[in-house]
Amino acid sequence: QVQVVESGGGMVQAGPFLRLSCEISGSIGSPNVTGWYRQAPGKQRESVGTITAGGTVNYASAEKGRFTISRDTAKNTVYLQMSSLKPKDTAVYYCRAIIDIISYWGQGTQDTVST
């Protein structure tokens, strides 16, 4: 059974960086695409960016430059590093893995950025 587990969120102050992790387990092969999404209070879930099995990364235009998506294939883990954190980055961050056209979502990790 495929499991997607996010970690690394918490309460942080604006400014520095924060790295979130998404560990994918239970799959025979690597995900075709792994994506990071976020949902701020009172707003719809939005895409942050994705990374393909071949390593191609695409970012939602609003976050390009502050966010970096990377992966460690040996650990089956995808990372989201966020720099210059702002209170508007407060959200639940979700990871989604697409494996053979099936989407697997994690439960999300809360990231709260204070001034």
C-alpha contacts under 8 A as a table, 3 or more apart, distances in Angstrom:
res1	aa1	res2	aa2	distance
1	Q	25	S	7.96
1	Q	26	G	5.17
1	Q	27	S	7.12
2	V	24	I	7.08
2	V	25	S	5.62
2	V	26	G	4.32
2	V	27	S	5.47
2	V	104	Y	7.32
3	Q	23	E	7.97
3	Q	24	I	5.71
3	Q	25	S	5.23
3	Q	26	G	6.19
3	Q	104	Y	7.35
3	Q	106	G	7.32
4	V	22	C	6.63
4	V	23	E	5.78
4	V	24	I	4.69
4	V	25	S	6.65
4	V	95	C	7.13
4	V	96	R	7.36
4	V	97	A	7.36
4	V	104	Y	6.73
4	V	105	W	6.15
4	V	106	G	4.65
4	V	107	Q	7.82
5	V	22	C	5.52
5	V	23	E	5.28
5	V	24	I	6.61
5	V	95	C	7.68
5	V	106	G	5.20
5	V	107	Q	6.84
5	V	108	G	7.58
6	E	20	L	7.04
6	E	21	S	5.50
6	E	22	C	4.42
6	E	23	E	6.49
6	E	94	Y	6.98
6	E	95	C	6.62
6	E	106	G	6.30
6	E	107	Q	7.15
6	E	108	G	5.85
6	E	109	T	5.90
7	S	20	L	5.79
7	S	21	S	5.23
7	S	22	C	6.57
7	S	108	G	7.94
7	S	109	T	5.95
8	G	18	L	7.74
8	G	19	R	6.33
8	G	20	L	4.59
8	G	21	S	6.13
8	G	109	T	7.19
9	G	18	L	7.88
9	G	19	R	7.92
9	G	20	L	6.34
9	G	109	T	5.36
9	G	110	Q	5.30
9	G	111	D	4.68
9	G	112	T	7.79
10	G	109	T	7.86
10	G	110	Q	6.09
10	G	111	D	4.89
10	G	112	T	6.07
11	M	111	D	6.09
11	M	112	T	4.71
11	M	113	V	5.99
11	M	114	S	7.45
12	V	111	D	7.63
12	V	112	T	6.22
12	V	113	V	5.02
12	V	114	S	6.30
13	Q	16	P	7.47
13	Q	85	L	7.60
13	Q	113	V	5.30
13	Q	114	S	4.76
13	Q	115	T	5.77
14	A	84	S	6.93
14	A	85	L	4.83
14	A	86	K	4.99
14	A	87	P	6.44
14	A	113	V	5.69
14	A	114	S	5.70
14	A	115	T	5.33
15	G	83	S	7.23
15	G	84	S	4.60
15	G	85	L	4.85
15	G	86	K	6.67
16	P	83	S	5.95
16	P	84	S	5.50
16	P	85	L	6.08
17	F	81	Q	6.87
17	F	82	M	5.28
17	F	83	S	4.11
17	F	84	S	6.10
17	F	85	L	6.21
18	L	81	Q	5.72
18	L	82	M	5.26
18	L	83	S	6.61
18	L	85	L	7.77
19	R	79	Y	6.67
19	R	80	L	5.56
19	R	81	Q	4.20
19	R	82	M	6.19
20	L	79	Y	5.58
20	L	80	L	5.05
20	L	81	Q	6.28
21	S	77	T	6.58
21	S	78	V	5.90
21	S	79	Y	4.60
21	S	80	L	6.48
22	C	77	T	5.33
22	C	78	V	5.07
22	C	79	Y	6.14
22	C	95	C	6.27
23	E	75	K	7.57
23	E	76	N	5.87
23	E	77	T	4.35
23	E	78	V	6.57
24	I	27	S	7.50
24	I	76	N	5.60
24	I	77	T	6.19
24	I	97	A	7.70
25	S	76	N	7.07
27	S	30	S	6.98
29	G	99	I	7.87
30	S	53	A	6.69
30	S	76	N	7.67
30	S	99	I	7.28
31	P	34	T	6.36
31	P	52	T	7.68
31	P	53	A	6.23
31	P	97	A	5.79
31	P	98	I	5.46
31	P	99	I	4.67
31	P	100	D	7.68
32	N	52	T	5.77
32	N	53	A	5.00
32	N	97	A	7.54
32	N	98	I	5.65
32	N	99	I	5.55
32	N	100	D	7.06
33	V	50	T	6.67
33	V	51	I	5.72
33	V	52	T	4.34
33	V	53	A	5.93
33	V	97	A	5.99
33	V	98	I	5.30
33	V	99	I	7.38
34	T	50	T	5.56
34	T	51	I	5.39
34	T	52	T	6.39
34	T	78	V	7.54
34	T	95	C	7.10
34	T	96	R	5.61
34	T	97	A	4.45
34	T	98	I	6.27
35	G	47	S	7.53
35	G	48	V	7.45
35	G	49	G	5.69
35	G	50	T	4.05
35	G	51	I	6.31
35	G	95	C	5.67
35	G	96	R	5.15
35	G	97	A	6.50
36	W	47	S	6.30
36	W	48	V	5.33
36	W	49	G	5.52
36	W	50	T	6.25
36	W	80	L	7.40
36	W	93	Y	6.96
36	W	94	Y	5.73
36	W	95	C	4.69
36	W	96	R	6.46
37	Y	45	R	6.59
37	Y	46	E	5.47
37	Y	47	S	4.37
37	Y	48	V	5.01
37	Y	49	G	7.15
37	Y	93	Y	5.71
37	Y	94	Y	5.02
37	Y	95	C	6.24
37	Y	96	R	7.75
38	R	45	R	5.46
38	R	46	E	5.49
38	R	47	S	6.52
38	R	48	V	6.75
38	R	91	A	5.93
38	R	92	V	5.48
38	R	93	Y	4.30
38	R	94	Y	5.80
39	Q	43	K	6.21
39	Q	44	Q	5.85
39	Q	45	R	4.23
39	Q	46	E	6.27
39	Q	91	A	5.20
39	Q	92	V	5.30
39	Q	93	Y	6.58
40	A	43	K	5.37
40	A	44	Q	7.23
40	A	45	R	7.30
40	A	89	D	7.62
40	A	90	T	6.16
40	A	91	A	4.09
40	A	92	V	6.44
41	P	90	T	7.98
41	P	91	A	6.53
47	S	60	A	6.24
48	V	59	Y	5.99
48	V	60	A	5.22
48	V	63	E	6.76
49	G	57	V	7.18
49	G	58	N	5.41
49	G	59	Y	4.02
49	G	60	A	5.43
49	G	69	I	7.28
50	T	57	V	5.63
50	T	58	N	5.34
50	T	59	Y	6.49
50	T	69	I	7.39
51	I	54	G	7.96
51	I	55	G	5.82
51	I	56	T	5.43
51	I	57	V	4.38
51	I	58	N	6.52
51	I	69	I	7.09
51	I	70	S	7.55
52	T	55	G	5.11
52	T	56	T	5.25
52	T	57	V	6.62
53	A	56	T	7.50
57	V	69	I	6.96
59	Y	63	E	6.68
59	Y	64	K	5.64
60	A	63	E	5.81
60	A	64	K	6.42
61	S	64	K	5.37
63	E	66	R	5.75
63	E	67	F	5.90
64	K	67	F	6.12
65	G	68	T	7.56
66	R	82	M	5.93
66	R	83	S	5.26
66	R	84	S	6.69
67	F	80	L	6.79
67	F	81	Q	5.61
67	F	82	M	4.58
67	F	83	S	6.32
68	T	79	Y	7.90
68	T	80	L	5.72
68	T	81	Q	5.07
68	T	82	M	6.55
69	I	78	V	7.17
69	I	79	Y	5.54
69	I	80	L	4.70
69	I	81	Q	6.42
70	S	78	V	5.80
70	S	79	Y	5.19
70	S	80	L	6.71
71	R	76	N	7.61
71	R	77	T	5.69
71	R	78	V	4.16
71	R	79	Y	5.71
72	D	75	K	5.46
72	D	76	N	6.09
72	D	77	T	5.38
72	D	78	V	6.37
73	T	76	N	4.77
73	T	77	T	6.41
74	A	77	T	7.84
82	M	85	L	6.58
85	L	89	D	6.55
85	L	113	V	6.94
86	K	89	D	5.44
86	K	90	T	7.68
86	K	113	V	6.23
86	K	114	S	7.55
86	K	115	T	7.63
87	P	90	T	5.61
87	P	112	T	7.35
87	P	113	V	4.69
87	P	114	S	5.50
87	P	115	T	6.55
88	K	113	V	7.54
89	D	111	D	7.63
89	D	112	T	7.45
89	D	113	V	6.55
90	T	110	Q	7.79
90	T	111	D	5.47
90	T	112	T	4.54
90	T	113	V	5.34
91	A	110	Q	6.05
91	A	111	D	5.57
91	A	112	T	6.58
92	V	108	G	5.85
92	V	109	T	5.40
92	V	110	Q	4.31
92	V	111	D	6.03
93	Y	108	G	5.24
93	Y	109	T	5.28
93	Y	110	Q	6.24
93	Y	111	D	7.10
94	Y	105	W	7.10
94	Y	106	G	6.01
94	Y	107	Q	6.76
94	Y	108	G	4.35
94	Y	109	T	6.63
95	C	105	W	5.90
95	C	106	G	5.52
95	C	108	G	6.92
96	R	103	S	6.50
96	R	104	Y	5.50
96	R	105	W	4.48
96	R	106	G	6.45
97	A	103	S	5.72
97	A	104	Y	5.17
97	A	105	W	6.56
98	I	101	I	5.85
98	I	102	I	5.40
98	I	103	S	4.47
98	I	104	Y	6.27
99	I	102	I	5.30
99	I	103	S	6.53
99	I	104	Y	7.78
